[in-house]
Amino acid sequence: MIRLKTTLPESPSLSPGCYQTVFAQLALERQRSADTMNSKESMLVCLHVCFNVISVCYVALIGNMLEWCLPKDMDLEGVEFKAIASGSHRVTTDFIYFRKGCYFGLACFANMAVESTVERGARMKSVGILSPSYTLLYRYMSFLEHQVRLQLQSPGHYSPLEAFYEDKRALLPPGGDGVVIACPANAWGAAINHSMHPEMKITHPAGCMSQFIRFFGEQIMVLWKLALLRRRILIFSPPPVGVVCYRVYCCCCLANISIPGIGVAVPEFRPFFYVNVADISALENELSYVACTTEKIFEEKKDLYDAYVDNQNVKTCRDGLKPLLRLSTADREKYRKLTEQRQMLLYSQEENGDCVSSEEDLFILFFLEQNNRIFQTLSEVAGSPDPTLTQESVRAMGLDPHGDRLFLLHLLEIYGYDTLLVSEQLCCS
């Protein structure tokens, strides 16, 4: 028997016909945001981007080394293994998002052949920055790419990095135990703008979210459920790791909810981005996260994750989660609708020159609406004279009364719906 303690406020739901209006709102808000950024760039940098600049190199017979940084007094222990991913010697260029304490980092890596026996024929370096927020780091990717090439050609020439730091620096918050926000929960009115999914420059032509959907196909619905249940998700892939860091970001976007009060008592879904063996002790204490790694040894550390993603294969060693890896009828129907909406958007862009709508907005809004629909229905049932979940109410959430029964029970437990009754039809199906 499961009950819900309080009735939650209602939140509007997005119907498919509302998407064009929402896209227009998104475009307007983004333009306003861009105008503000252009006129107040220095203020924005001071408020949101407090930089630490680093240069990391690989030294033959020694390994990764932090060769230069500003400021000098920040704890950067282990950052040299985050800025150069394990296995990077196999690629010529890459970029890496990572976490260091309560800060996020972006580093650009490059590998250049050299005629040097000391360097064993290859010079590898990475130049990066750290900030309390990852949402603005992309703005400096081209600068970092240029600087790492300069470091390969002229090692030890740090004056451009010093000038960059002096230009952008601001006071870093004291201590290292600050709260890291993955995808902040906003009120509905504030959610219909660019902050609903943090801005990240996408280096792939179609954008990271559309590539994410195409890469995983129907398996995206499995990842959606795991993200909404705040499970620990670890994604494995060999280098390059940049595109995999974007998959971490996309997983976070699957769990967006804009109904006030929902999810405040559940573990925060934290993006760790790239992790290596040096992060094992930190991951041991995390209740909910999504991260990626290039180190296969993590697969054996089954106590560190709930779901392990290798290529398009999602695996779990948790018996209670194994049924969630099977797609339900409702999962396939949702994926069909998502694909259909994407095709309609692409047709509109091609035939009508629609420049307002984007695939990124469509995917974000699709899962946001689905999540809101679930919790709105739970709220309505909980506030009714008979607070019992029936097959009809489960279908109203867009779920399968039979195939999604275990997912729903996990959801009720995690989000604290402990006064909501469950129909015997669901329990016995």
Beta strands, then each sheet from edge to edge (+ up, - down):
strand 1: 52-59
strand 2: 63-70
strand 3: 93-100
strand 4: 103-113
strand 5: 122-131
strand 6: 232-236
strand 7: 270-274
strand 8: 289-293
strand 9: 307-310
strand 10: 313-315
strand 11: 388-389
strand 12: 421-422
sheet 1: 2+ 1- 5+ 4- 3+
sheet 2: 7+ 8+ 6+ 9+ 10-
sheet 3: 11+ 12+
end
